Amino acid sequence: MRPSKRPGDAARLLRHALVHLCLIAGAVIMLMPFAWMALTSIRAPAEILSGGFWPIPESFHGFKNYETALRIAPFGMFMLNGAIVCAVILIVQLLVAIPAAYALAKLRFPGRGVLFGLIVAGLCVPIQVPALPLYMALAEFKLLDGLFALMVPFFLSVFAIFLLRQTFKAFPDEIIQAARVDGMSEFELLWRVVVPSAGPAVAAFSVFSVVAHWNDLYWPMIVIQRLDHAPPPLGMLFFAGSESGSDFGSMMAGAVIVTAPLLLLFLVARRRFVQGITMTGIK
């Protein structure tokens, strides 16, 4: 005779089904704008303005929309600017945050708790708060309207220090002591022993950083006036105000072009990203 299922098994199965239904519903809500953007990019103009909600386009107009977007706006230049800005910001952030996070996690010195408290407090300060003094400083040194002006306010990331500090705290002290006994300096110990074990956390922060600065529109609108220095979001504004007019199909095609690198980045780093989030305990 087959054993009968216990009531607890049915309740557990129902609970898991409800959890997965909630997750699926949340995923649909989050992905719907992106799906609608992609579908709009291949619709004909008349179909877009008709106001219908049928998801499947009646006629394929994608080649025309993407050709118009690439012809009117220099998306290659926008994306190159964005790639340079994101790469330089990320490299400098990691070079600054990794030693700072290691010192806060593993070294003993006076004021360590106060410094960490300031780091946590810094997480609560949005970019809009120091925007005016940063703008005035860049204007004083005649550094506005350039890629450096886009990057310099973000070279120090308190979020990176906090995230990596949480990771480094979990690293075994016994390994660090053994490395010190073997004659390693703190610099060698950090970069040759500790950092390689923090790959998932570094990957997770890299995704956060690249997505945040690739999509940033507030700061570029303040410091950039010339088209040849515009990152992707600001370039989209130039594109929306150009001769494309109300051609929403080509505008959405441009948005797909700008969004595609972020999607590829997440697909490449998704496993490391999830590992980094779970390792640091940030949910």
FIPALUM-961114 format. One line per 2 residues: number of its first residue (from 1); their letters; for each residue x negated, y negated, z of N, C-alpha, C, O. Coordinates in steps of 0.001 Angstrom, whole numbers. Atoms other than C-alpha are relative to their C-alpha. Example, Ala and Ser with C-alpha at 12.3 -4.5 7.8 and 13.67 -1.06 7.14 Angstrom:
// residues 2
1	AS	-890/1190/0/-12300/4500/7800/-900/-1200/0/-1936/-1181/665 | 820/1190/-60/-13670/1060/7140/770/-1090/730/261/-2198/899
// end
This chain:
// residues 283
1	MR	-841/1197/0/0/0/0/-884/-1257/0/-1900/-1329/692 | 735/1253/42/-1189/-3506/-852/353/-832/1223/1527/-935/1579
3	PS	-296/810/-1180/-1524/-5736/2191/811/-1229/-389/541/-1871/-1404 | -843/1171/252/1109/-8448/2358/-762/-1275/336/-1597/-1295/1241
5	KR	661/1271/-247/-18/-12040/2210/505/-616/1303/1696/-580/1611 | -371/650/-1251/-55/-13852/5494/606/-1365/-279/292/-1973/-1302
7	PG	-583/1335/200/2004/-17057/5906/-1062/-1087/-97/-891/-2064/-827 | 1060/1003/51/-1223/-18977/6500/-643/-114/-1367/-1061/-1198/-1771
9	DA	585/36/1340/-2535/-17983/3058/858/-827/-952/333/-1597/-1755 | -898/767/863/534/-19419/1332/-88/-1493/319/-91/-2327/-586
11	AR	113/1409/-385/261/-22649/3323/-1310/-593/-473/-1348/-1739/-921 | 1296/489/452/-3439/-22951/2493/-2/-213/-1515/-548/-1199/-2011
13	LL	-80/129/1445/-2733/-22342/-1207/817/-1231/-395/457/-1946/-1330 | -825/1174/296/11/-24989/-1180/-767/-1285/300/-680/-2257/-450
15	RH	772/1193/-357/-2282/-27462/583/-1058/-297/-1056/-1247/-1447/-1450 | 1005/198/1035/-5037/-26905/-1966/635/-483/-1303/66/-1328/-1994
17	AL	-686/434/1224/-2543/-27290/-4828/385/-1474/86/244/-2212/-889 | -367/1403/-161/-1301/-30600/-3409/-1220/-916/-88/-1165/-1994/-680
19	VH	1226/801/74/-4853/-31863/-2967/-459/-155/-1452/-832/-1249/-1876 | 444/76/1390/-5727/-30997/-6564/962/-825/-852/535/-1521/-1773
21	LC	-960/838/728/-2513/-32586/-7841/-260/-1475/253/-184/-2289/-668 | 318/1398/-321/-3399/-35810/-6016/-1269/-449/-717/-1335/-1565/-1232
23	LI	1236/343/696/-6915/-35725/-7461/226/-165/-1500/-321/-1077/-2119 | -293/98/1435/-5593/-35106/-10974/766/-1285/-295/481/-1975/-1274
25	AG	-766/1239/195/-3081/-37950/-10606/-912/-1221/94/-788/-2151/-704 | 941/1110/-119/-5851/-40282/-9420/-915/-109/-1208/-1210/-1209/-1674
27	AV	864/13/1180/-8085/-39247/-12321/736/-546/-1216/168/-1298/-2007 | -794/492/1136/-5296/-39906/-14818/165/-1512/86/28/-2211/-918
29	IM	-179/1443/-177/-4660/-43367/-13359/-1292/-751/-310/-1264/-1809/-938 | 1274/667/227/-8368/-44232/-13453/-423/58/-1469/-1014/-893/-1983
31	LM	458/-179/1373/-8947/-42883/-16972/954/-585/-1036/566/-784/-2187 | -982/475/968/-5774/-44218/-18587/-431/-1286/-707/-289/-1360/-1927
33	PF	421/1210/741/-7151/-47742/-19331/-1096/276/-1024/-1096/-314/-2105 | 1067/-316/942/-10250/-46254/-20965/543/769/-1200/134/534/-2337
35	AW	-603/-737/1111/-8176/-43824/-23011/796/-940/-901/746/-830/-2126 | -789/945/799/-5852/-46639/-24091/-916/-925/-801/-599/-1281/-1936
37	MA	981/823/725/-8883/-48778/-25030/-514/745/-1221/-579/179/-2312 | 517/-788/1127/-10282/-45974/-27203/1066/190/-1074/763/117/-2265
39	LT	-1065/-183/982/-6911/-45359/-28850/326/-1301/-726/616/-1289/-1922 | -260/1288/641/-6370/-49074/-29499/-1071/-324/-1022/-798/-993/-2018
41	SI	1093/304/919/-9775/-49224/-31200/152/682/-1350/-559/335/-2294 | -195/-681/1289/-8519/-46900/-33954/1391/-247/-566/1789/400/-1535
43	RA	-1334/315/508/-5049/-48395/-34432/-54/-1140/-1012/-995/-1935/-1022 | -165/1120/920/-3920/-50723/-37211/521/-1214/762/1221/-1037/1760
45	PA	-452/1199/-724/-3257/-54365/-36150/1511/-67/182/1989/-433/1256 | -1461/57/-115/463/-54141/-36882/514/968/1051/1472/666/1764
47	EI	-422/-995/-987/769/-51022/-34746/-328/-449/1418/427/-163/2347 | 377/481/-1325/-1058/-52655/-31824/1001/-1022/491/1408/-985/1652
49	LS	-902/1079/-392/1246/-55670/-31812/1457/414/43/2311/-382/432 | -1400/-443/-8/4403/-53585/-32153/526/239/1405/1736/248/1629
51	GG	-430/-164/-1391/4434/-52985/-28399/416/1400/366/986/1588/1441 | -370/-1365/-327/4971/-49220/-28538/-955/638/993/-2084/181/1170
53	FW	811/-694/-998/3673/-46820/-25898/-359/1412/-426/-878/2191/375 | 369/-1335/470/3218/-43734/-28057/-1516/74/-106/-2116/-737/-812
55	PI	1460/28/-71/-404/-42723/-27402/-709/325/-1294/-1811/-172/-1527 | 682/-433/1226/-1195/-41137/-30782/224/-1041/-1098/1371/-1364/-1406
57	PE	-171/1002/1069/-1875/-43714/-33549/727/575/-1206/525/1729/-1585 | -715/-433/1196/420/-43539/-36546/-930/60/-1215/-753/897/-2100
59	SF	972/-11/1093/-2476/-44367/-38888/-1384/-286/571/-1536/-1063/1514 | 1371/170/-499/-6231/-44183/-38404/-623/-1238/-630/-737/-1348/-1851
61	HG	581/1255/471/-7840/-47618/-38628/-1363/-232/665/-1848/-1361/744 | 1207/128/-804/-11022/-46870/-36679/-1196/-536/-769/-1912/-1402/-267
63	FK	1171/449/752/-13623/-47346/-39428/42/-1506/-235/-975/-2189/-112 | -139/1442/250/-12268/-50804/-40250/-236/-792/1274/-931/-1808/1248
65	NY	157/733/-1259/-12095/-51883/-36601/-1459/-27/453/-1968/-1080/839 | 1399/-45/-450/-15621/-50724/-35742/-908/-759/-964/-1867/-1398/-530
67	ET	799/752/959/-17043/-52176/-38958/160/-1498/232/-815/-2246/156 | -237/1422/-275/-15425/-55536/-38170/-713/-439/1266/-1308/-1516/1304
69	AL	660/350/-1258/-16742/-55493/-34603/-1503/-132/-190/-2102/-1086/306 | 1450/34/194/-20315/-54724/-35691/-421/-1109/-956/-1552/-1591/-888
71	RI	334/1060/952/-20174/-57299/-38485/106/-1377/640/-724/-2247/374 | -239/1329/-567/-18824/-60213/-36443/-939/-293/1153/-1450/-1408/1261
73	AP	789/238/-1213/-20792/-59762/-33207/-1253/861/-5/-1205/2017/-425 | 1255/-771/-67/-24434/-58681/-32682/-48/889/1244/-780/606/2193
75	FG	-73/-856/-1187/-23629/-55870/-30267/-1334/674/299/-1632/966/1457 | 1322/-569/-257/-27094/-54378/-30745/-843/-913/873/-1529/-447/1782
77	MF	749/959/-803/-28638/-57560/-29343/563/-88/1418/-196/-148/2386 | -607/32/-1330/-26138/-57688/-26471/-438/1198/829/-797/1057/1999
79	ML	331/-1224/-733/-26877/-54092/-25520/-1495/77/300/-1886/616/1335 | 1433/47/-287/-30650/-54595/-25825/-269/-917/1189/-1053/-575/2075
81	NG	141/899/-1151/-30410/-57577/-23465/446/691/1280/-235/618/2303 | -499/-698/-1189/-28319/-55517/-21057/-941/1102/446/-1156/1281/1645
83	AI	921/-1079/-361/-30753/-52586/-21201/-1260/-556/657/-1741/8/1639 | 1190/604/-596/-33751/-54856/-20482/292/-489/1412/-475/-229/2339
85	VC	-364/547/-1312/-31991/-56596/-17604/209/1122/1012/-320/1062/2122 | -285/-1094/-936/-30729/-53358/-16029/-1262/777/355/-1455/1147/1513
87	AV	1215/-779/-257/-34070/-51552/-16405/-953/-747/919/-1474/-167/1872 | 933/768/-827/-36191/-54351/-14932/551/-158/1421/-187/-10/2395
89	IL	-605/126/-1333/-33753/-54932/-12064/-146/1297/780/-541/1279/1945 | 70/-1287/-697/-33654/-51218/-11222/-1423/318/436/-1628/767/1565
91	IV	1388/-319/-345/-37446/-50798/-11295/-464/-839/1192/-1054/-311/2135 | 429/869/-1098/-38072/-53806/-9048/757/341/1281/172/350/2364
93	QL	-777/-372/-1187/-35247/-52815/-6698/-577/1237/676/-703/1274/1900 | 553/-1220/-584/-36728/-49351/-6222/-1387/-235/591/-1703/299/1654
95	LV	1336/281/-522/-40285/-50664/-5787/57/-754/1327/-824/-599/2173 | -159/736/-1261/-39031/-52967/-3021/727/843/1045/339/855/2214
97	AI	-874/-677/-957/-36375/-50743/-1436/-624/1263/575/-409/1565/1750 | 541/-1270/-493/-38304/-47465/-1157/-956/-207/1173/-777/447/2200
99	PA	847/205/-1187/-41120/-48757/1109/758/-579/1187/508/-201/2331 | -769/584/-1097/-38654/-50850/3119/870/1052/685/952/1081/1913
101	AY	-852/-1043/-580/-36287/-47896/3608/-831/1009/784/-405/1477/1840 | 871/-941/-721/-39164/-45611/4607/-451/-597/1329/-471/96/2346
103	AL	436/643/-1242/-40409/-48119/7174/1127/-24/1027/895/227/2210 | -1131/36/-927/-36940/-48478/8686/378/1390/495/911/1529/1596
105	AK	-416/-1354/-370/-36412/-44710/8756/-1036/731/844/-671/1467/1760 | 1016/-866/-593/-39764/-43304/9898/-1082/-709/801/-1812/-48/1540
107	LR	1046/713/-727/-42027/-46031/11313/589/-685/1228/1739/-1124/1213 | -409/653/-1237/-41818/-47455/14828/-695/-1363/93/-1924/-1436/92
109	FP	562/1333/-139/-42296/-51216/15139/1041/-906/653/2238/-642/537 | -944/898/-677/-40741/-54078/17149/937/-677/-1002/521/-1114/-2075
111	GR	-984/665/845/-37553/-55492/15685/594/855/-1085/1319/351/-1942 | -525/-865/1058/-36732/-52456/13559/1529/21/18/2164/-38/-1035
113	GV	-1455/-18/-83/-33160/-52335/14853/625/-1303/-473/1681/-1299/-1106 | -521/1294/453/-32677/-56065/14239/-48/-96/-1516/893/-578/-2148
115	LF	120/28/1460/-33948/-55728/10683/1066/862/-666/1660/467/-1670 | -1036/-852/587/-31608/-52833/9997/1380/-637/156/2225/-512/-730
117	GL	-1263/720/-164/-28735/-54869/11436/175/-1088/-1046/1278/-1295/-1552 | -70/1018/1050/-29572/-57671/9012/273/628/-1367/977/56/-2199
119	IV	-263/-710/1259/-29608/-55146/6171/1489/333/-116/2104/123/-1162 | -1431/-338/17/-26124/-53958/7118/834/-1261/-186/1818/-1249/-926
121	AG	-734/1259/166/-24942/-57572/7436/-97/-504/-1436/853/-1074/-1973 | 155/435/1381/-26365/-58291/4002/930/707/-969/1242/177/-2035
123	LC	-957/-717/858/-24033/-55670/2542/1326/-737/-113/2077/-524/-1064 | -1280/713/-30/-21139/-57980/3420/-45/-1327/-748/975/-2011/-839
125	VP	149/1304/652/-22489/-60989/1485/136/175/-1512/-733/799/-2122 | -138/-125/1456/-21165/-61212/-2109/-899/-996/-726/-1398/-1948/-126
127	IQ	878/850/789/-23142/-62829/-4910/542/-1421/-81/-229/-2356/-300 | -568/1340/102/-20723/-65776/-4923/-493/-933/1101/-493/-2151/921
129	VP	437/841/-1120/-22074/-66995/-1564/-1320/-713/-312/-1386/-1934/-169 | 1257/714/303/-25706/-67711/-2600/-89/-491/-1442/-1164/-912/-1870
131	AL	82/346/1420/-24780/-68509/-6229/-443/-1440/-216/-1272/-1702/-1087 | 347/1412/208/-25033/-72303/-5877/-1469/-299/315/-2145/-904/-518
133	PL	1438/268/-221/-28462/-72473/-4178/-904/736/-987/-1949/209/-1370 | 803/-696/1006/-29787/-69830/-6591/-2/-760/-1323/-1038/-883/-1976
135	YM	-90/766/1248/-28538/-71859/-9547/-846/-1267/78/-1547/-1612/-874 | 770/1241/-154/-30087/-75058/-8179/-1505/280/-15/-2278/-501/-570
137	AL	1423/-344/4/-33431/-73311/-7583/-475/331/-1410/-1549/-112/-1819 | 381/-333/1371/-33502/-71875/-11112/-21/-1239/-885/-879/-1372/-1757
139	AE	-16/1236/775/-32549/-75267/-12542/-1208/-868/331/-1772/-1511/-555 | 1163/793/-407/-35320/-76952/-10534/-1277/479/-684/-2121/-330/-1068
141	FK	1188/-552/640/-37924/-74607/-12007/193/223/-1499/-658/823/-2156 | -287/-87/1440/-36307/-74789/-15492/-26/1454/-494/-633/1765/-1519
143	LL	-47/-1420/337/-35622/-71045/-15579/1394/448/-435/1627/1643/-618 | -1341/-376/429/-31962/-71162/-16609/8/435/-1464/-931/172/-2215
145	DG	-229/-417/1381/-30650/-69644/-19835/-1108/907/-513/-1646/695/-1599 | 984/-992/400/-33076/-66736/-19955/254/1315/711/1034/1370/1663
147	LF	-202/-1306/-614/-33267/-63066/-19083/-501/27/1439/65/733/2273 | 506/27/-1371/-35336/-63829/-15966/1045/-540/958/1148/-66/2090
149	AL	-1059/549/-844/-32454/-65902/-14596/1085/1031/286/1721/987/1339 | -981/-1061/-221/-30176/-62887/-15015/-489/1025/1017/313/1664/1698
151	MV	550/-1095/-793/-32551/-60612/-13103/-411/-399/1410/-187/365/2349 | 691/320/-1246/-34242/-62496/-10276/895/38/1245/389/417/2301
153	PF	-774/-60/-1246/-31274/-62764/-7826/235/1412/517/641/1587/1666 | -347/-1368/-365/-30941/-58976/-7772/-1218/884/245/-1078/2098/389
155	FL	1196/-799/-216/-34552/-57888/-7260/-3/665/1383/-557/1753/1545 | -129/-593/-1341/-33826/-57260/-3571/1418/534/166/2383/-226/84
157	SV	-1303/-636/-173/-30977/-54790/-2999/100/578/1410/-564/1565/1729 | -185/-527/-1354/-29868/-54296/604/735/1335/-44/550/2175/836
159	FA	-689/-1292/125/-27617/-51473/-581/-999/1120/-278/-865/2218/261 | 1023/-1010/279/-30646/-49615/-1982/-776/337/1266/-1051/1507/1533
161	IF	731/-248/-1243/-32506/-50044/1307/846/842/947/345/1788/1556 | -885/-751/-890/-29503/-48787/3269/162/1441/-469/62/2371/331
163	LL	-229/-1348/542/-28865/-45812/969/-1233/872/167/-1128/2014/616 | 1224/-791/-81/-32488/-44671/861/-439/208/1444/-1021/1242/1771
165	RQ	319/-197/-1417/-32974/-45230/4581/774/1171/575/226/1947/1359 | -795/-1131/-465/-30138/-42784/5246/-586/1323/-503/-554/2328/207
167	TF	615/-1207/553/-31868/-40257/2981/-1311/329/694/-1555/1481/1052 | 1308/-223/-610/-35329/-40705/4476/115/433/1461/-750/1157/1954
169	KA	-174/-406/-1396/-34001/-40293/8027/177/1508/126/-197/2100/1139 | -218/-1444/-38/-33031/-36718/7155/-1243/788/-369/-1245/2013/-241
171	FP	1224/-704/368/-36555/-35887/5966/-707/481/1267/-838/-292/2215 | 590/-554/-1237/-38316/-33588/8516/-1240/-769/456/-2159/-1010/-327
173	DE	1166/682/-561/-40733/-35416/10802/-1222/919/49/-2356/443/-1 | 1125/-933/-75/-42854/-32249/11024/-850/-43/-1268/-2077/37/-1200
175	II	743/67/1258/-43795/-32486/7339/-815/-1283/-66/-1955/-1278/-530 | 717/1275/-5/-44741/-36138/7741/-1217/75/917/-2299/-387/555
177	QA	1130/-122/-928/-46913/-35362/10770/-1089/897/-581/-2275/605/-430 | 987/-890/608/-48599/-32489/8919/-772/-713/-1104/-1983/-535/-1236
179	AR	678/747/1057/-49349/-34755/5967/-976/-1013/585/-2062/-1218/43 | 911/946/-655/-50856/-37340/8301/-1237/711/548/-2351/195/463
181	VD	1135/-763/-511/-53017/-34676/9924/-942/376/-1136/-2158/421/-946 | 832/-352/1162/-54244/-33682/6458/-739/-1197/-586/-1518/-1045/-1528
183	GM	742/1175/444/-55490/-37225/5971/705/-873/-1001/83/-1781/-1552 | -739/840/938/-52773/-38709/3767/278/-1365/622/609/-1471/1803
185	SE	-424/1324/-439/-52212/-42436/4014/1521/-97/-90/2175/735/-718 | -1457/168/48/-48682/-43740/4523/478/-217/-1437/1554/246/-1817
187	FE	-378/240/1394/-48638/-44908/894/54/1311/-775/1023/1563/-1491 | 7/-1299/683/-49608/-41466/-433/1128/884/499/1806/1546/-287
189	LL	-1044/-831/-591/-47237/-39743/1968/1369/-373/-556/2189/491/-869 | -1303/464/492/-44338/-41887/804/231/436/-1438/1256/1046/-1742
191	WR	-241/-198/1422/-44812/-41559/-2948/-237/1430/-474/315/1839/-1495 | 306/-1366/436/-46172/-37995/-3129/786/1065/743/912/2186/250
193	VV	-697/-1004/-801/-44156/-36247/-408/1475/-367/205/2362/447/-54 | -1360/368/-398/-41066/-38202/658/875/-333/-1205/1991/173/-1324
195	VP	-824/453/1133/-39871/-39839/-2573/443/1151/-905/1606/1161/-1310 | -487/-1092/854/-39808/-36609/-4681/1193/754/576/2013/1279/-177
197	SA	-1143/-681/-606/-37366/-35115/-2183/1263/-839/-31/2353/-326/222 | -1155/902/6/-35077/-38138/-2527/518/-260/-1401/1196/-1261/-1631
199	GP	-437/182/1374/-34429/-37697/-6242/1500/-215/-166/1897/-1127/-891 | -1440/235/143/-30631/-37338/-5902/444/-1373/483/1282/-2009/-156
201	AV	-375/1324/-501/-30363/-40504/-3794/-458/-1095/-950/267/-2062/-1181 | 497/976/969/-32518/-42429/-6266/878/5/-1250/1190/-1053/-1796
203	AA	-877/-91/1177/-30368/-41153/-9143/1356/-631/284/1909/-1325/-569 | -1293/586/-356/-27178/-42132/-7301/-82/-1513/4/788/-2185/-550
205	FS	127/1459/-7/-28436/-45651/-6663/-230/-537/-1403/272/-1608/-1743 | 254/460/1371/-29669/-45924/-10253/1303/-153/-769/1481/-1120/-1510
207	VF	-1299/105/670/-26153/-45226/-11517/760/-1213/514/1315/-1976/-277 | -679/1165/-570/-24682/-47792/-9108/-583/-1294/-559/155/-2186/-977
209	SV	655/1232/419/-27253/-50416/-10090/247/-300/-1473/620/-1420/-1824 | -156/223/1438/-27054/-49954/-13858/1444/-369/-334/1681/-1292/-1113
211	VA	-1407/302/282/-23242/-49917/-13893/352/-1411/472/1032/-2153/-238 | -330/1313/-550/-23021/-53013/-11674/-559/-1125/-867/141/-2097/-1150
213	HW	624/1107/734/-25451/-55117/-13695/330/36/-1487/302/-1002/-2149 | -466/-68/1393/-24349/-53856/-17099/1370/-670/-134/1650/-1323/-1140
215	ND	-1351/550/51/-20781/-54912/-16272/118/-1391/600/1204/-1970/585 | -74/1289/-686/-21671/-58143/-14461/341/-1112/-985/-297/-1248/-2029
217	LY	-398/1136/830/-19937/-61168/-15941/-134/-1318/745/-393/-2355/135 | -7/1241/-783/-19890/-63691/-13095/-1314/-768/-121/-1310/-1943/-490
219	WP	1278/701/10/-23613/-64505/-12917/-445/-385/-1416/-932/-1502/-1596 | 366/450/1360/-24284/-64475/-16707/800/-1197/-477/260/-2026/-1209
221	MI	-784/1166/407/-21437/-66964/-17210/-563/-1283/581/-378/-2352/-1 | 536/1181/-654/-23219/-69349/-14838/-1326/-428/-631/-1547/-1618/-856
223	VI	1378/350/363/-26804/-69166/-16118/-315/132/-1485/-1390/-288/-1912 | 301/-243/1421/-26523/-68222/-19829/921/-842/-871/2138/-849/-689
225	QR	-771/754/997/-25429/-70522/-22641/-251/480/-1426/621/341/-2285 | 342/-397/1359/-27194/-69084/-25688/419/1434/-287/329/2312/571
227	LD	-493/-1319/396/-25827/-66119/-27587/-1101/1050/29/-839/2204/369 | 1059/-995/104/-29229/-64452/-28016/-493/495/1354/-1316/1408/1403
229	HA	341/-482/-1332/-29584/-64051/-24233/1194/636/713/1100/978/1892 | -1224/-494/-639/-26072/-62764/-23571/-67/1506/227/-450/2246/-679
231	PP	-152/-1444/-222/-25618/-59341/-21913/1346/470/-540/2133/-358/-1000 | -1223/-506/643/-22756/-57068/-23057/1309/-659/444/2093/-1035/-427
233	PL	-1291/609/-347/-19863/-58505/-20957/146/-1427/-513/1207/-1800/-1012 | -59/1367/510/-20721/-62104/-21860/73/-6/-1520/733/-858/-2115
235	GM	-111/-125/1445/-21214/-61034/-25445/1419/297/-455/1852/-164/-1511 | -1399/-271/328/-17673/-59687/-25420/828/-1282/32/1747/-1441/-772
237	LF	-718/1279/-43/-16439/-63159/-24430/-297/-826/-1251/609/-1423/-1833 | 337/691/1247/-18341/-64712/-27342/741/630/-1171/1229/-64/-2063
239	FA	-665/-711/1076/-16859/-62041/-29571/1493/-315/-15/2083/-506/-1078 | -1435/279/-76/-13316/-62687/-28311/318/-1406/-495/1414/-1651/-999
241	GS	-243/1365/441/-13705/-66384/-29109/-495/-274/-1408/-466/-1421/-1855 | 534/203/1342/-15187/-65841/-32564/1115/127/-1026/2298/23/-702
243	ES	-976/-43/1092/-13498/-65446/-35918/902/1222/54/1814/1353/-763 | -875/-1176/-88/-11967/-62141/-34815/1416/-383/388/2358/340/65
245	GS	-1337/473/-342/-9040/-64141/-33385/756/996/838/293/1403/1904 | -851/-935/-731/-6268/-61814/-32294/-138/1420/-529/793/2217/-412
247	DF	248/-1355/508/-7785/-58718/-33901/-370/897/1175/-1547/1150/1432 | 244/-772/-1211/-7377/-56571/-30806/-631/1351/-302/-1317/1911/554
249	GS	618/-1266/358/-8413/-53426/-32648/-1510/-95/-21/-2190/770/532 | 1447/169/42/-11911/-54728/-33341/-545/-389/1373/-1664/-15/1724
251	MM	435/332/-1358/-12109/-56197/-29835/-130/1250/856/-1103/1399/1595 | 84/-1244/-752/-11355/-52809/-28322/-1106/905/-539/-1708/1668/217
253	AG	1130/-747/548/-13857/-51240/-30702/-1309/-510/606/-2188/283/946 | 1174/557/-662/-16468/-53624/-29300/-95/437/1452/-1185/725/1946
255	AV	8/-450/-1394/-15434/-52687/-25768/-430/1456/115/-1131/1819/1060 | 432/-1405/4/-15887/-48993/-26599/-1500/91/-212/-2171/885/446
257	IV	1448/-11/264/-19373/-49701/-27994/-763/-386/1266/-1790/217/1578 | 677/467/-1208/-20318/-51555/-24789/116/1023/1130/-808/1165/1931
259	TA	-243/-941/-1091/-18837/-48882/-22496/-691/1341/-221/-1001/2035/747 | 539/-1327/300/-20312/-45842/-24256/-1318/310/707/-1466/1424/1211
261	PL	1251/-349/-708/-23855/-46108/-22772/206/344/1467/-482/1216/1996 | -266/-315/-1407/-22446/-46120/-19231/584/1399/143/238/2131/1070
263	LL	-580/-1339/-38/-20409/-43019/-19956/-1080/1059/-198/-1098/2068/507 | 1088/-953/229/-23474/-41233/-21338/-925/79/1214/-1380/1162/1582
265	LF	852/7/-1193/-25526/-42304/-18314/615/824/1113/-78/1605/1766 | -642/-751/-1075/-22971/-40895/-15904/35/1488/-308/-169/2308/587
267	LV	-35/-1415/356/-22646/-37630/-17823/-1367/649/199/-1449/1809/602 | 1349/-539/-177/-26433/-37181/-17725/-347/140/1480/-968/1123/1886
269	AR	426/47/-1404/-26803/-38073/-14039/1082/429/976/926/230/2180 | -1134/-239/-890/-23490/-36819/-12655/-338/965/1141/102/761/2272
271	RR	311/-966/-1049/-24918/-33836/-10754/-879/-625/1073/-618/-477/2267 | 863/696/-952/-27702/-35856/-9163/763/-1082/748/523/-1317/1933
273	FV	-797/1061/-627/-25225/-38655/-8481/827/548/1152/840/-27/2240 | -817/-615/-1052/-22887/-36378/-6513/-872/490/1146/-515/319/2311
275	QG	913/-450/-1040/-25813/-34830/-4646/-500/-1164/845/-575/-1060/2070 | 494/1151/-741/-27145/-38243/-3704/1023/-586/928/689/-988/2043
277	IT	-1062/522/-862/-23802/-39409/-2351/240/902/1192/390/423/2316 | -275/-917/-1097/-23249/-36270/-300/-1171/110/968/-963/288/2168
279	MT	1169/-86/-868/-26824/-36177/1028/-93/-1168/967/-509/-1000/2113 | 126/1184/-843/-26653/-39720/2375/1192/-191/906/1161/-1060/1778
281	GI	-1163/124/-871/-23247/-39254/3979/894/-1165/-336/1790/-1486/446 | -860/1131/392/-21703/-42213/2097/1149/551/-797/963/1031/-1916
283	K	-1185/-544/673/-18201/-41180/1181/874/-1140/-491/1924/-901/-1087
// end
